[in-house]
Amino acid sequence: MSGATPGSRPAFVAMGHLYFDSVAEFQSAFGPYAGAIMADIPNYTDIQPTIQISDVKI
């Protein structure tokens, strides 16, 4: 759609949310497959991915 100012590009075009109980759990789940996942990204986009790790507060 657009970024913060009219006519500007959006900061993101897609997002995926993965939930883990800790950063360590994410690292042990993602780590062994990181190379394959990152190598697959150019098959469907030329945008450089951004990984953000956040803490969900309820």
Rosetta constraint file for C-alpha pairs under 8 A:
AtomPair CA 1 CA 9 HARMONIC 7.62 0.50
AtomPair CA 1 CA 10 HARMONIC 6.55 0.50
AtomPair CA 2 CA 6 HARMONIC 6.69 0.50
AtomPair CA 2 CA 7 HARMONIC 6.12 0.50
AtomPair CA 2 CA 8 HARMONIC 5.50 0.50
AtomPair CA 2 CA 9 HARMONIC 5.03 0.50
AtomPair CA 2 CA 10 HARMONIC 4.59 0.50
AtomPair CA 3 CA 7 HARMONIC 7.24 0.50
AtomPair CA 3 CA 8 HARMONIC 4.92 0.50
AtomPair CA 3 CA 9 HARMONIC 4.96 0.50
AtomPair CA 3 CA 10 HARMONIC 3.91 0.50
AtomPair CA 3 CA 11 HARMONIC 6.20 0.50
AtomPair CA 4 CA 8 HARMONIC 6.94 0.50
AtomPair CA 4 CA 10 HARMONIC 7.49 0.50
AtomPair CA 20 CA 25 HARMONIC 6.17 0.50
AtomPair CA 20 CA 26 HARMONIC 5.90 0.50
AtomPair CA 21 CA 25 HARMONIC 6.56 0.50
AtomPair CA 22 CA 26 HARMONIC 6.54 0.50
AtomPair CA 23 CA 27 HARMONIC 6.15 0.50
AtomPair CA 23 CA 53 HARMONIC 7.76 0.50
AtomPair CA 24 CA 28 HARMONIC 6.17 0.50
AtomPair CA 25 CA 29 HARMONIC 6.12 0.50
AtomPair CA 26 CA 30 HARMONIC 5.82 0.50
AtomPair CA 26 CA 31 HARMONIC 7.86 0.50
AtomPair CA 27 CA 31 HARMONIC 5.19 0.50
AtomPair CA 28 CA 32 HARMONIC 7.00 0.50
AtomPair CA 29 CA 33 HARMONIC 7.70 0.50
AtomPair CA 30 CA 34 HARMONIC 5.61 0.50
AtomPair CA 33 CA 37 HARMONIC 6.07 0.50
AtomPair CA 34 CA 38 HARMONIC 5.94 0.50
AtomPair CA 35 CA 39 HARMONIC 5.95 0.50
AtomPair CA 36 CA 40 HARMONIC 6.17 0.50
AtomPair CA 37 CA 41 HARMONIC 6.66 0.50
AtomPair CA 38 CA 42 HARMONIC 7.97 0.50
AtomPair CA 40 CA 44 HARMONIC 7.67 0.50
AtomPair CA 41 CA 45 HARMONIC 6.20 0.50
AtomPair CA 41 CA 46 HARMONIC 7.80 0.50
AtomPair CA 42 CA 46 HARMONIC 5.69 0.50
